[in-house]
Amino acid sequence: MYHWEGDDLLMSLRVTPRASVDSLEPEDSVMRARIKAPPVDGKANQYLRKFLARQFGVAQSRVVIEKGETSRNKLVRICNPHRLPDGFSPA
């Protein structure tokens, strides 16, 4: 689901675009990210970065999609998050 690599948080995400509300919650072996943006012309990825940046208290540039740019399944790195949303533990 997620693990720490130094000060960075690496997460396996399953993204659902065109959701009615934005949310981030654990589901089986991945985190589920539901976002309002459509999966058109990279808009969902851009929106996902912005959404995760707000959730973790970092600049948008510190949210990196490492794998799955064109897939619903993504590996995302949050560089040195300032806060953790509900469902995350620091260890």
Rosetta blueprint (number, residue, H / E / L):
1 M L
2 Y E
3 H E
4 W E
5 E E
6 G L
7 D L
8 D E
9 L E
10 L E
11 M E
12 S E
13 L E
14 R E
15 V E
16 T E
17 P L
18 R L
19 A L
20 S L
21 V L
22 D L
23 S E
24 L E
25 E E
26 P E
27 E E
28 D L
29 S L
30 V E
31 M E
32 R E
33 A E
34 R E
35 I L
36 K L
37 A L
38 P L
39 P L
40 V L
41 D L
42 G L
43 K H
44 A H
45 N H
46 Q H
47 Y H
48 L H
49 R H
50 K H
51 F H
52 L H
53 A H
54 R H
55 Q H
56 F H
57 G L
58 V L
59 A L
60 Q H
61 S H
62 R H
63 V E
64 V E
65 I E
66 E E
67 K E
68 G L
69 E L
70 T L
71 S L
72 R L
73 N E
74 K E
75 L E
76 V E
77 R E
78 I E
79 C L
80 N L
81 P L
82 H L
83 R L
84 L L
85 P L
86 D L
87 G L
88 F L
89 S L
90 P L
91 A L
